[in-house]
Amino acid sequence: MRKLFCLLTATVSFFSAKAQKADYNLVIGTYTAPGKSEGIYVYDFNTADAAFKLNNVEKNVINPSYLTVTPDRKFVYAVNENGEKSMVSAFSFDAVTGKLGFLNKQNAEGADPCYLIEDDKNVLIANYSGGTIGIFGREANGALTPAKQVVKHIGSSINKDRQNSAHVHMVRFSPDHRYVIVNDLGKDKVYTYSYHKDAAHEVLVVKDSISIKPGSGPRHITFSSNGKFAYLVQEMTAGVTVFSYADGTFKKIQEISIVAKDFKGGNGGSDIQLTADGKFLYVSNRGTANTITTFAVGSDGKLTSKGHISTLGNGPRAFVIDPSGNWLLVGHQYTNNVVIFKRNKVTGALTDSGKRIDLGAPVCFVFVPKK
């Protein structure tokens, strides 16, 4: 009887642990104006079956179009994209309840911030219209200090409508955290900055840059898990550049399109994500395409297209692969919903699960373990 009791206890504990592991907070950043959104949304999301329910909404937050959650799950930082009045905000976060609490905000030091990253010392933001990078310190309680440094890009490229000035679109830590990689859509350049996290003022020092094909508009970049390759999506030409990468230096090894050969409409390359196993790369395209392209990733880092599917909505600005790797969630800025696709881990293929999260202009996603 004792053995049976122990076996039953172990079985219950095992399935309880699996259930807990499948239960996540899904934190969603949105555009609040104009639109239906009220701020930052937190959903309960179960990775076993993609079941979800709304948990909390942090209201009265202006256009938190991009956000990040600290690894200790205690704080959330969000941009407030609002033209020349743009800010960056800090919140406390309770991973068990999913509740946020406003801490403070600082001037973004540039118009229209669209991306941010953080570590235990700093929060760095990319200001698109301002063409600047703002670096803010973190207080012990999670609040933001005034800017420690503001880096200003100057320049333009060949598209006079879209590239008449610098447009910093992304900041990202290199895999070894020694550098910050900065994509400038307005200049068609990718910059490498040496990162001095403990510096009082000169946190970023430029090391190198690489020019991208004129008129392409570099937007987002991601790295392979081994840090040897990087993948850059171009917003304006809807292409992907594959680089080999080492010690802050990029070398182009492939250019490939995310557009079907017979497509004649408008493009707007947006998000790019690698699977955790490194076998597949997904890239979204807006414009009139509204598609996701699947690529198989070779051992040499190069890509092979596996095809394109409709995202089943309008304006797939961002998407995310859930921690289990079984689901891919696409946020539609203009049709105000999240479409959940089932992902085949072997083939990379996506199929519509039929599940939808309805909310205004979802444009950023972060999965956070509840326990």
Buried (B, 14 or more C-beta within 10 A) or exposed (E): EEEEEEEEEEEEEEEEEEEEBBBBBBBBBBBBEEBEBBBBBBBBBBBEEBEBEBBBBBEEBBBBBBBBBBEEBBBBBBBBBBEEEBBBBBBBBBBEEBBBEEBBBBBBBBBBBBBBBBBEBBBBBBBBBBBBBBBBBBEEEBBBBEBBBBBEBEEBBEBEEBBEBBBBBBBBBBBEEBBBBBBBBBBBBBBBBBBBBEBEEEBBEEBBBBEBBEBBBBBBBBBBEEEBBBBBBBBBBBBBBBBBBEEBEBEEEBBBBBBBEEBEEEBBBBBBBBBEEBBBBBBBBBBEBBBBBBBBBEEEBBBEBBEBBEBBBBBBBBBBBBBBBBBBBBBBBBBBBBBBBBBEBEEBBBEBBEBBBEBBBBBBBBBBEBE
